[in-house]
Amino acid sequence: MNLRPTSAGADPISQLISKVMDKYDGDKDGKLTTQEFGTFLTGLLGGTGVSGLTSGRDPGGFSSTAGAHRSKLSGFDFAKLDDPSLRGAGTSKYMAARIFQDFPPMPESLPGVVERLRAQGINARQTDFDKIDFGDGYGPIDVIQGAYPGGGVAWQWLPVGEQ
């Protein structure tokens, strides 16, 4: 994507606004309804949907941005991570993995992870220095492999049962 303006109104912000309108203005009236804007915000806060606007992929389809720590995801199916329409991709595990990839796998990252999960409507809470209870009845999940203060080996999904 060439971000250099070629004419008036072709600056990067104008291009982004045009792409947002193309994707989310369902009735093509040049305005976003409350529902259309809500869909845009859900995608923005969830880290999905909006990413296709700035990637080389088709903005009409799903596109996941690879977080800086994606290589530190252990035991996750990347097809499910990248395509939430696949069976099993809408689970707490994959919703969390889409957030994990943006943080280093360390106990100090958990407050930020929990905050993002809560912004998505997941009733998550940190229960230990490397565990999160997602409020789904499965109890705490050990989410950091080899956790220690200041680091860990990788993000993982290891159910530990009820406390």
N, C-alpha and C positions, 0 to 999 in steps of 0.2 A: 504494500500500500504506500503510495507516494504521499507524504504528508506536506510537501511543498505546495503552497497555493498556486493554482494556475490561473485563477480569475477571482473576481470579487465573490465572496461567500464560499470560497473553496478552502478556507483554512481548516485545520484539523478539527476544531470544535464544531464548525458548521457541517463538516462531513459526518462527524459522530452523531450530531442531532438528526441529520437526514437519515442516517441508517437506523437510529432509534425509531424515528417516525415510520420509516418503511416497514420495520419489523413489528411494531406494537400498535400502530394506528389501524385497527382492524376494519373500520368503516371508511377509511381513507378520506376523512373530512378535514384533515390538517390539524386536528386537535386530539389530545389523549383524554379519553373519559377516565373517570375514577377507576374503573375496572382495568382499563388498558394500562394506566399508570401503575396500578397495583401489581400487575403482571411484570412490568418493567422492574419495579423495586424488588419484587420477590427474586427475580433472576439476579439482580445486582447484589443483593444481600446474601444470596445463596451461592454466589460464585459460579452460577450457571446462566445460560441464556445470553447474557450481555457479552460474555467473552467472545462469542462468534462475531461480534461487531468489529473487533479489532484484529481478528486472526485471518488467515488466508482461507478459512473454511466458509462454506455457504452460511450466511447469516440466518437463513430460514431454518437450518437444522441445529442440533445441539453441538456445541463445541466446548470442551473443557480446557481451561488453561492449565498447563502443567506448573504446579507450584515449585518453588525453589528447592523443596525437600522431598519431591516426589520419589526420588531414588531411595529414600529412607522408609518406604512403605513395604512392610513384610507381610506376606500372606493375603494380599488383596489381588483381585482379578481386575487388571487394568481396562479390560473391555467394559466391565460393569462400572468402573470408575468414570470412564469417558462417555458412556451412554446410559443415562438413567432410565431409558425406556426398556432396557433389558430386564428379564426376570431376576429378581433379587437385588437389583441396583438401587432400589428405593428404600432399602433397609437402613437402620441406624448406622450399621457398620460402614456402608458406602457414603452415606451423608457425612459421617465423621471423617472418612478418608479424604473426601474432597476438601475438607478443612485442614486435616493433619498436614497435607502436602505443602501448606503455606507456612508451617512452623517447624523449627528444629525439634527433634524428638528428645525433649528434656522436661523434667518436672516443672520448670519455670514457665513453660509454654502453656500448661494446662489452663490457667485462668483465661487466657486469650481464646483458647479453643472452646472452653465452656461458654464464654460470652458469645462467640459466633454461633454455637449450637443453639443457644437460647434465642438468638435473633432469628433463627429459622423455625422457632416454635417447638424445639425439643427441650423437654424439662430436664436438662442435664445438670449434674452437680458433681464436683470433685469430691471423692470419698477418701482418698489417700494421696500420697505424693505422686503416684503414677496410675491412679484408677479414676474412672468416671462411671457414675451410674446415669444411664440415659433415660431413666424414668419409664421404662417400657416393661417392667416386671421381671427382667432377666438378672437384675442385681448389678453389682459393679463389674466393670470390664478393665482388665489390666491393659493399658493402651501403649505402654512404653517398654520395649524389650531392653533388658539390662540397664534399667534406670538408675541413675545416681545423681546427686546434686551437681548441676552444671552439664548434664549430658545423658545420653542413652544410645543404644545401638540402632534402634529403628522403631517406627510406629508399628503396632501390632493390634490384634483383636483377640484377647484371651479372656473368656468369661471365667470369673472366679466364684460365682454363686452369691447367694444371699449373705449379708453380714450378720 
